[in-house]
């Protein structure tokens, strides 16, 4: 039976997490709208559990984790640092989509991460201040239009039509979509170039649009980056191929 534990972030926010398995620590960072009850991290953790102790957590404002205003990217870095501290003080990281941006910010800030694997992290257009999408989502959330905010987010980031209807789990955490947009606005190639950890950037052979190109651009900016394309669907890879790639990457010294 999985037990929910909590870690206290630097601003006092309680971050809910769980662990499974035995071995070197791996902390998983979810994408926009993802949390332990919604998304791919629990099945992945189970698939890795025979060789790693895998930590999955609810990013702030989601699931069983708290949230403390005002939001700042630095608070998400603190949250990841708190989970890594609970994991023993150092860990590998696997992060999906905009969760990869959290991981990049954390690594650049000196959080004790050993090796990072990132699946299709997004890379927005360079901008001064908030993007139009951030402002639009902030306005919709502020007006209480959470379903509209979730639908607008999915359409704006290019989700194919067959996947673009927001489910109740995404609508429930619509305010946190603003957080992911803020992180994207605050991510630059200069920041990425300051990451010193060995980093594997993965894309799916089934993904269309700008994501595969962004993966290559991020690898080129990383001092110790490498790129891999794995079989899969749009913005997702086959679990077996992903598990194999992560095992091999984390085993390297």
Protein Blocks (a to p, Z undefined) as FASTA:
>chain_A
ZZddddddfkopacddddededddddddddehiafkncjklmmmmmmmmmpccdddddeh
iajbccdddddfklmmmmmmmmmmmnnopacdddehjlmmmmmmmmmnopacfbdcdehi
acddddehjdfklmmmmmmmmnopamlmmmmmmmmnopafklmcccfklmmmmmmmmmmm
mmmmmpcfklmmmpmbdcdddddfkbgcjllmmmmmmmmmpmbbccddddddehiacfkl
mmmmmmmmmmpZZ
